[in-house]
Amino acid sequence: MEGETPWEGQGFTLVIFACMVGLCSVFFILGMVVGRSQASRADERVDVVEAVDEPSALSPEPVDPDLTFYETVAEIEPPGLEPAGPEPAATGDAGPEAPPASSDAVMLQAGAFGAVEPAEALRQELEARGYPAFVLRPGPDDADSLNRVRVGPFDDGAEAERVRAALEAEGFDPIVVQ
């Protein structure tokens, strides 16, 4: 070990390093050649544009950019801040409104959907089977936006339990709500 120089035994590493430097040099030179050829093509395009009699017809009018963020934002009125009226029915069949329920009325919830269409489809299916169903749409202050399909109201819990059992027998999974 005393007679060894620091580079002894490192021949393979030096060869790999030299190859990497050579490879990077080749890519650098190729990039310069391609870049110069692209620049010469761009110069040719500029010459063609300058040869046109009306250069203003090819370029848009200069725009004075307004770079004041807060003034620009203040000028733009955000969409959707107007109070929304009742949604028009897409099919003309809006379904019945939620019946007024007394404080002790019991209802069943047959489903809750994020969109109106599946809720209306379930309501129509329940009404076709003879159940008094309606869609309870979310209000503007509701935390969630679920369209709840309800059946009822029923005057007592026994009647609601009877209808719940009948719905379960038909393949539904209703829950009792007050």
Backbone hydrogen bonds, N-H to C=O, Kabsch-Sander energy under -0.5 kcal/mol:
donor,donor_aa,acceptor,acceptor_aa,energy
4,E,1,M,-0.7
8,E,5,T,-1.4
10,Q,7,W,-1.7
14,L,10,Q,-2.1
15,V,11,G,-2.2
16,I,12,F,-2.3
17,F,13,T,-2.3
18,A,14,L,-2.5
19,C,15,V,-2.3
20,M,16,I,-2.3
21,V,17,F,-2.3
22,G,18,A,-2.4
23,L,19,C,-2.7
24,C,20,M,-2.5
25,S,21,V,-2.1
26,V,22,G,-2.2
27,F,23,L,-2.2
28,F,24,C,-2.3
29,I,25,S,-2.5
30,L,26,V,-2.6
31,G,27,F,-2.2
32,M,28,F,-2.0
33,V,29,I,-2.3
34,V,30,L,-2.5
35,G,31,G,-2.4
36,R,32,M,-2.4
37,S,33,V,-1.9
38,Q,34,V,-2.1
39,A,35,G,-2.1
40,S,36,R,-2.0
41,R,37,S,-1.6
42,A,38,Q,-2.0
43,D,39,A,-2.0
44,E,40,S,-1.7
45,R,41,R,-1.9
46,V,42,A,-2.0
47,D,43,D,-2.0
48,V,44,E,-1.8
49,V,45,R,-2.1
50,E,46,V,-2.3
51,A,47,D,-1.1
52,V,48,V,-0.5
52,V,49,V,-1.1
57,A,54,E,-0.9
58,L,55,P,-0.8
59,S,55,P,-1.3
67,L,65,P,-0.9
69,F,67,L,-0.9
72,T,68,T,-2.0
73,V,69,F,-2.6
74,A,70,Y,-1.9
75,E,71,E,-1.3
76,I,72,T,-1.1
77,E,75,E,-0.5
81,L,78,P,-0.6
94,A,92,G,-0.7
105,A,102,S,-1.6
106,V,154,F,-2.6
107,M,177,V,-2.9
108,L,151,V,-2.7
109,Q,175,I,-3.1
110,A,108,L,-0.6
110,A,149,V,-2.6
111,G,149,V,-1.1
113,F,147,N,-2.2
119,A,115,A,-0.8
120,E,116,V,-2.7
121,A,117,E,-2.2
122,L,118,P,-2.2
123,R,119,A,-2.3
124,Q,120,E,-2.5
125,E,121,A,-2.0
126,L,122,L,-2.6
127,E,123,R,-2.7
128,A,124,Q,-2.2
129,R,125,E,-1.2
130,G,127,E,-1.3
131,Y,126,L,-2.4
133,A,131,Y,-1.5
134,F,150,R,-2.3
135,V,96,P,-0.6
136,L,134,F,-0.5
136,L,148,R,-3.7
137,R,135,V,-0.9
142,D,139,G,-1.2
147,N,113,F,-3.8
148,R,136,L,-2.3
148,R,146,L,-0.8
149,V,111,G,-3.1
150,R,134,F,-2.8
150,R,148,R,-0.7
151,V,108,L,-2.9
152,G,132,P,-2.7
154,F,106,V,-3.3
160,A,156,D,-1.6
161,E,157,G,-2.4
162,R,158,A,-2.0
163,V,159,E,-2.2
164,R,160,A,-2.4
165,A,161,E,-2.3
166,A,162,R,-1.9
167,L,163,V,-2.5
168,E,164,R,-2.4
169,A,165,A,-2.0
170,E,166,A,-1.1
171,G,168,E,-1.4
172,F,167,L,-2.5
175,I,109,Q,-1.8
177,V,107,M,-3.3
